[in-house]
Amino acid sequence: MLAPLLMIYVLALFGVLAPTLHREHRWLFIILMVYFVLISGGITGYSRFRLPLVPIFSILAAHGANIVYEKLRLRWRPSLR
């Protein structure tokens, strides 16, 4: 349970720091993420305090995973020229 949650947090951070997100929204998400991670006791704390933001973390993690995938795909894809 620890590793998937940590992966979601890291990918959500990539999703928040993406250049496609507006600056005002980025700070709002960062503040919410830090607040709920601290309130819930981090990765090993009570999940009931973390539950309200799990859908938002999941959406941001999917966005972050897409960004990481696109960067890796462009880096390792052979040139078609």
Secondary structure, DSSP 8 states (H G I E B T S, - for coil): -HHHHHHHHHHHHHHHT-TTS-HHHHHHHHHHHHHHHHHTTTTSS-HHHHGGGHHHHHHHHHHHHHHHHHHHHHHHS----
